[in-house]
Amino acid sequence: MNDTAQRRIRVLLAKPGLDGHDQGAKVVARAMMDAGFEVIYTGLRQTPEQVSRIALDEDVDVIALSSMAGSHLPFCRKLKPLLEANGLDDKLWMIGGNLPAQDHDALRELGFKGIFPTGSKLDAIAAYIRENAA
């Protein structure tokens, strides 16, 4: 039995960059708690360095971003090498929010396997985490 099966899955939910819209992230955080996950919510305006450090310090299983401001690709390009340098490339990387379909392949190539555009079902997000968290 792996470590995750013995404890609740820990999900870091971060709001990157200058994105000031956090209502959706708060709804997702509450739904993930209701689904039985332990959620660490960073609050607004996190830098890639902050997200990486918090993910490492909190020993999370899932690193999830909520992005509504359209800066998801530059942020993820900066975050990826930081996560890798901290040995977090074995964690489940996810992103949700205002994510145009034409950006999904680039996000997947950066390592963000779970992509949940605005309007995604909360149950689908929880099920994806259960199925894919290490």
Secondary structure, 3 states (H helix, E strand, C coil): CCHHHHCCCEEEEECECCCCCCHHHHHHHHHHHHCCCEEEECCCCECHHHHHHHHHHCCCCEEEEEECCCCHHHHHHHHHHHHHHCCCCCCEEEEEECCCHHHHHHHHHCCCCEEEECCCCHHHHHHHHHHHCC
